[in-house]
Amino acid sequence: MMKQGDLPDTIPLFPLPGALLLPRARLPLHIFEPRYLQMIEDCMKTKTRLIGMIQPLKGPEGQSHLNAIGCAGRLTGFSETEDGRYMITLSGISRFRLRRQIEGFTPYIRAEVSWDGFERDLGPVEHDTAFNRDQFLDLLSKFFHAQGLDTDWETLKDADDELLINSLGMLLPLEPEDKQALLEAPCLATRRETLVTLIEYALHGGGEERLQ
């Protein structure tokens, strides 16, 4: 397990709308753009093999910038297709705060980041003592029915609190700003409350424009 002192001050960034990575969760990615193929190759040469997932934002005049907070994942799975694409898995390590982008010679974004305030991410699995699983799964069932989705309900019933909440936050068809809210939740209980609010909003008709 990584410690705070193991985390580098500079990491490569992968801006990807709607892609959410959370600490202790896993995110599979399909890499095909040349600049990100280069990023993966460079990443595999480093000690930590960290890549920062971050949400890009569009300004009022169409200009693009990055959110202030992202999550770094360690490259733990890698395979290459016959046509040169990469299939990778990132294992979430810790959230970070963006300090500044670094101008350089790489075709992808590199940035100085701060890990301060996210020490909880490097600790043990979180638990949500106020979590009413039956009530939550009933709400989730209504949402899945309304969205025409299906899942393995037995697996959901048996999953640990953190795995359940984080996996749903990553997988449900939510808008990027909603995923960012889940990322920035300070603890698992707050993330669960945020997720419930988003699901209830969608069920009451407010999510028709916000859900993808």
C-alpha positions in Angstrom: 0.0 0.0 0.0 1.3 3.4 -0.9 2.0 6.0 1.7 1.7 9.8 1.5 5.5 10.1 1.1 5.5 7.8 -1.9 3.3 10.0 -4.0 5.1 12.2 -6.6 4.6 15.9 -7.0 4.1 15.6 -10.7 1.9 13.2 -12.6 0.5 12.8 -16.1 -3.2 13.7 -16.5 -5.9 12.0 -18.5 -8.9 14.4 -19.0 -11.9 12.2 -19.8 -15.5 13.5 -19.4 -17.7 11.3 -17.4 -14.9 8.9 -16.3 -14.8 8.6 -12.6 -12.1 6.9 -10.6 -12.3 6.6 -6.8 -9.8 5.4 -4.2 -9.6 1.6 -3.9 -11.8 1.2 -7.0 -10.7 0.0 -10.5 -11.3 1.6 -13.8 -10.8 -0.2 -17.1 -9.8 2.1 -20.0 -9.4 1.6 -23.8 -6.4 3.7 -25.0 -6.1 4.5 -28.7 -5.1 8.2 -29.2 -1.3 8.5 -30.0 -0.7 11.0 -27.2 -2.2 8.7 -24.6 -0.5 5.7 -25.9 2.7 7.6 -25.3 1.5 8.5 -21.8 1.0 4.8 -21.0 4.4 3.9 -22.3 6.1 6.7 -20.2 4.0 5.8 -17.2 5.2 2.2 -17.2 8.8 3.4 -16.9 8.1 5.2 -13.6 8.3 3.8 -10.1 4.7 4.6 -9.0 3.0 4.1 -12.4 0.4 6.8 -11.5 -2.0 8.5 -13.9 -4.4 11.3 -12.8 -7.9 11.0 -14.0 -9.6 14.4 -14.2 -12.7 16.0 -15.6 -12.4 18.6 -18.3 -14.7 21.6 -18.1 -16.1 23.9 -20.8 -16.2 27.5 -20.0 -19.0 29.9 -21.0 -17.2 30.9 -24.2 -16.3 27.3 -25.1 -12.8 27.3 -23.7 -11.7 24.2 -22.0 -10.0 23.8 -18.5 -9.7 21.2 -15.9 -11.5 20.6 -12.6 -9.5 21.4 -9.4 -9.7 17.8 -8.0 -9.0 14.5 -9.7 -8.0 11.0 -8.6 -4.8 9.2 -9.4 -4.7 5.5 -10.2 -1.8 3.1 -10.4 -1.5 1.2 -13.7 -2.2 -2.4 -12.6 -3.4 -4.0 -15.8 -2.1 -3.8 -19.3 -2.6 -5.6 -22.6 -2.1 -4.6 -26.2 -4.3 -5.4 -29.2 -3.0 -6.5 -32.5 -3.6 -3.1 -34.0 -1.6 -1.3 -31.3 -4.3 -0.1 -28.9 -3.9 -0.6 -25.1 -6.4 -2.0 -22.7 -5.5 -0.9 -19.2 -6.8 -1.0 -15.6 -6.2 1.8 -13.1 -6.5 1.1 -9.4 -7.5 4.2 -7.5 -4.9 5.4 -5.0 -5.7 8.9 -3.9 -7.5 12.1 -4.9 -5.4 15.2 -5.6 -5.7 18.9 -6.0 -4.4 20.4 -9.3 -1.7 23.0 -8.6 -0.5 23.9 -12.1 -0.1 22.4 -15.5 3.5 21.9 -16.7 4.6 23.1 -20.1 6.9 20.6 -21.6 7.7 18.3 -24.5 5.2 15.6 -23.9 2.1 15.4 -26.1 -0.1 14.8 -23.0 -0.7 17.0 -20.0 1.5 16.8 -17.0 0.8 18.7 -13.8 2.0 19.5 -10.3 -0.5 18.2 -7.8 -1.1 18.3 -4.0 -2.2 15.3 -2.0 -2.9 17.3 1.1 -6.4 16.8 2.6 -6.9 13.3 1.1 -5.0 11.2 3.6 -8.2 9.1 4.2 -7.8 7.8 0.6 -4.6 5.9 1.6 -6.2 4.3 4.6 -8.3 1.2 5.1 -11.6 0.5 3.4 -14.4 2.9 4.5 -17.6 1.8 6.1 -21.0 3.6 6.3 -22.6 2.9 9.7 -25.8 4.7 8.7 -26.2 2.8 5.5 -29.7 1.3 5.1 -28.9 -1.3 2.4 -32.5 -2.6 1.9 -33.9 0.9 1.5 -31.0 1.9 -0.9 -31.4 -1.2 -3.1 -35.2 -0.6 -3.3 -34.5 2.9 -4.6 -31.8 1.6 -6.9 -34.2 -1.0 -8.3 -36.7 1.7 -9.2 -34.0 3.7 -10.9 -32.8 0.7 -12.9 -36.3 -0.1 -14.0 -36.9 3.5 -15.1 -33.6 3.5 -17.1 -34.1 0.1 -18.6 -31.0 -1.2 -16.8 -30.2 -4.6 -15.3 -27.7 -6.0 -12.9 -26.7 -8.9 -10.7 -28.7 -8.1 -7.6 -27.2 -10.9 -5.5 -23.7 -9.4 -6.1 -25.0 -6.0 -5.0 -26.5 -7.4 -1.9 -23.3 -9.0 -0.8 -20.9 -6.2 -1.8 -19.1 -4.2 0.9 -20.4 -0.7 1.5 -17.5 1.1 -0.2 -17.4 -1.3 -3.1 -21.1 -0.9 -3.7 -21.3 2.8 -3.4 -18.2 3.6 -5.4 -18.9 1.1 -8.1 -22.4 2.5 -8.7 -21.0 6.0 -8.7 -18.5 5.1 -11.4 -20.9 3.0 -13.5 -24.3 4.8 -13.4 -25.1 7.1 -16.4 -24.6 10.4 -14.6 -23.5 13.7 -15.9 -19.8 14.7 -15.5 -20.7 17.4 -12.9 -22.6 14.8 -10.9 -19.6 12.4 -11.0 -17.4 15.3 -9.9 -19.7 15.8 -6.9 -19.3 12.1 -6.0 -15.5 12.4 -6.3 -15.3 15.4 -4.0 -17.5 13.9 -1.3 -15.3 13.9 1.8 -16.3 10.5 3.1 -18.3 7.4 2.0 -21.4 8.5 3.9 -21.5 11.8 2.1 -20.9 10.0 -1.2 -23.8 7.7 -0.5 -26.1 10.6 0.4 -25.0 12.4 -2.8 -25.7 9.4 -4.9 -29.2 8.9 -3.3 -30.0 12.6 -4.0 -29.0 12.2 -7.7 -31.1 9.0 -8.1 -34.1 10.5 -6.4 -33.7 13.6 -8.6 -33.7 11.4 -11.7 -36.7 9.4 -10.6 -38.8 12.5 -10.0 -38.2 13.7 -13.5 -35.5 16.2 -12.9 -32.9 13.9 -14.3 -34.2 13.7 -17.9 -31.9 16.5 -19.0 -29.0 15.7 -16.6 -28.7 12.0 -17.1 -26.9 10.8 -20.2 
